[in-house]
């Protein structure tokens, strides 16, 4: 998820979401799925969400999270009161049942080895339409629960659209028995850098600071 200049094509055509709202039936399905998942997390995982006051109720937003489990997108989507459009690896959309399901929930595909033009266009249009996208900047799940070095894609998109980045820490999502905790940090606004010629080192520095904030939330 680093190489934002990649022009490789996806085997999936997914332009519709970038141009308009989800169909009403899919919006209803998303809300229904969120209610069901919240009940499951409450009764079986004793989940707790803190920092809800930091979550913007309007405007474009990039939600950035640590990644330790396949359940992470479900937990984040359940914790936030607005729909989150997750970037998901393209291979998932080829899986029967799962692919159509996550597409209906608003996810869109991205190549594991980098962004491509279609994914970039979709992400930018969603953000400019005051929507939320979810990104796991580590690019893959951490096997140790310790954050991995982040990619810079979230920072690049934030500068292009001038939307804030919201750090979210996920704790206990691995497995099926541990208590799940979600900690929502304060939005980071880097729009003051937009329009400037930002070097790769600066992208990396900001991305590292975001992951450090997530790590702080995990440990506090």
C-alpha positions in Angstrom: 0.0 0.0 0.0 3.0 2.3 -0.4 3.5 2.8 -4.1 0.8 5.3 -4.9 2.1 5.8 -8.4 1.6 2.2 -9.4 -0.5 1.9 -12.5 -1.2 -1.9 -12.3 -4.7 -2.8 -13.1 -7.2 -4.7 -10.9 -9.2 -7.7 -12.2 -12.2 -6.0 -10.6 -14.1 -3.1 -12.0 -15.2 -0.9 -9.1 -15.9 2.6 -10.2 -19.4 3.0 -9.0 -18.7 3.6 -5.3 -16.4 6.5 -6.1 -19.1 8.3 -8.0 -22.2 7.9 -5.9 -23.7 6.8 -2.6 -24.3 3.1 -1.9 -27.8 2.0 -3.0 -30.3 2.5 -0.1 -30.6 -1.3 0.3 -26.9 -1.6 0.8 -26.9 1.3 3.3 -29.6 -0.5 5.2 -27.6 -3.7 5.0 -24.5 -2.0 6.4 -26.4 -0.5 9.3 -28.0 -3.9 10.0 -24.6 -5.7 9.9 -23.2 -3.1 12.3 -25.9 -3.7 14.8 -25.5 -7.4 14.7 -21.7 -7.1 15.0 -22.0 -4.8 18.0 -24.3 -7.2 19.8 -21.8 -10.1 19.1 -18.9 -8.0 20.3 -20.8 -6.9 23.4 -22.0 -10.3 24.6 -19.1 -12.5 23.4 -16.1 -10.2 23.5 -17.1 -7.8 26.3 -15.9 -5.0 24.0 -15.3 -1.4 25.1 -15.0 1.7 22.9 -13.3 4.9 24.3 -12.6 8.3 22.8 -15.9 8.6 20.9 -15.8 12.3 21.5 -12.8 12.5 19.1 -14.7 11.0 16.2 -15.8 13.7 13.7 -19.5 13.5 12.9 -19.1 15.1 9.4 -16.5 15.5 6.7 -14.0 13.4 4.9 -11.8 11.3 7.1 -9.0 8.7 6.9 -9.2 6.1 9.8 -5.8 4.6 10.4 -5.5 1.5 12.6 -3.1 -1.2 13.8 -3.7 -4.6 12.3 -3.4 -7.9 14.2 -6.5 -9.8 13.2 -8.9 -10.6 10.3 -11.6 -9.2 12.6 -10.1 -5.7 12.7 -12.2 -4.2 9.9 -15.4 -5.6 11.6 -14.4 -4.1 14.9 -13.6 -0.7 13.5 -16.7 -0.6 11.4 -18.8 -1.5 14.4 -17.2 1.1 16.7 -17.7 4.1 14.5 -21.1 5.6 13.8 -20.5 6.5 10.2 -19.8 4.1 7.4 -16.1 3.2 6.8 -15.0 2.2 3.3 -12.1 -0.1 3.8 -9.3 -0.7 1.4 -9.1 -4.5 1.1 -6.6 -6.6 -0.7 -7.8 -7.5 -4.2 -7.6 -11.2 -3.6 -10.4 -11.1 -1.1 -12.9 -10.0 -3.8 -12.3 -13.2 -5.7 -13.5 -15.4 -2.8 -17.0 -16.7 -3.3 -19.5 -15.1 -0.9 -16.9 -13.1 0.9 -16.1 -10.9 -2.2 -19.7 -9.8 -2.9 -20.3 -9.3 0.8 -17.4 -6.9 1.5 -18.2 -5.1 -1.7 -21.8 -4.6 -0.6 -20.4 -3.3 2.7 -18.5 -0.6 0.8 -15.0 -2.0 0.7 -12.9 -1.5 -2.4 -9.9 -3.4 -3.7 -6.2 -2.5 -3.7 -3.2 -4.5 -4.8 -1.1 -5.7 -1.9 2.1 -4.4 -3.4 0.8 -0.9 -4.0 -2.0 1.4 -4.9 -3.2 1.5 -8.5 -5.0 4.3 -10.4 -8.4 2.8 -9.9 -7.9 2.5 -6.1 -6.5 6.0 -5.8 -9.4 7.5 -7.8 -11.9 5.7 -5.7 -10.3 6.7 -2.4 -9.9 10.3 -3.5 -13.5 10.6 -4.7 -14.8 9.1 -1.5 -12.8 11.5 0.7 -13.8 14.5 -1.5 -17.5 13.4 -1.1 -17.1 13.7 2.7 -16.9 9.9 3.2 -14.6 7.8 5.4 -12.0 5.4 4.2 -10.2 2.9 6.5 -6.5 2.0 6.0 -4.2 -0.4 7.8 -0.8 1.3 7.1 1.2 -1.7 8.2 0.0 -3.4 5.0 -0.4 -6.8 6.7 -1.2 -8.2 10.1 1.3 -8.1 12.9 2.1 -11.5 14.3 3.5 -10.1 17.5 0.9 -7.4 18.3 3.7 -4.8 18.0 3.1 -2.2 15.2 5.0 -2.8 12.0 6.7 -0.1 10.0 4.0 1.9 8.2 3.5 2.7 4.6 2.9 6.3 3.6 -0.4 5.9 1.6 -2.7 7.4 4.2 -0.5 10.5 4.5 -0.4 11.0 0.8 -4.2 10.8 0.5 -4.6 13.2 3.4 -2.5 15.8 1.8 -4.2 15.4 -1.6 -7.7 15.9 0.0 -6.9 18.0 3.1 -8.9 15.7 5.3 -7.8 14.7 8.9 -6.3 11.3 9.9 -8.0 9.6 12.8 -5.7 7.1 14.7 -7.6 4.1 16.2 -6.0 1.5 18.4 -7.3 -2.0 18.5 -6.6 -4.3 21.4 -7.6 -8.0 21.9 -9.0 -8.6 18.5 -6.9 -11.7 17.9 -8.6 -15.0 18.8 -12.1 -15.5 20.0 -12.0 -15.1 23.8 -10.1 -12.0 24.8 -11.8 -8.7 25.6 -11.8 -6.3 22.7 -11.0 -2.7 23.3 -11.1 0.2 20.8 -9.4 3.5 21.5 -10.1 6.4 19.3 -7.4 9.1 19.3 -7.6 12.7 18.3 -7.7 13.6 14.6 -4.4 14.7 13.1 -4.7 17.6 10.6 -1.8 17.9 8.2 -3.5 20.1 5.7 -1.0 22.9 6.3 1.5 20.9 4.4 -0.8 20.5 1.3 0.5 22.3 -1.7 4.1 22.1 -0.5 6.7 19.9 -2.0 6.8 17.2 0.6 9.8 14.8 0.5 9.5 11.1 0.9 11.3 11.4 4.3 8.5 13.7 5.5 5.8 11.3 4.5 7.6 8.6 6.4 8.1 10.8 9.4 4.4 11.7 9.6 3.4 8.0 9.1 5.7 6.9 11.9 4.2 9.6 14.2 0.8 8.3 13.5 1.8 4.7 14.4 3.5 6.0 17.5 0.3 7.6 18.6 -1.6 4.3 18.0 1.1 2.5 20.0 0.6 5.1 22.8 -3.1 4.5 22.8 -2.5 0.8 23.0 -0.2 1.1 26.0 -2.0 3.8 28.0 
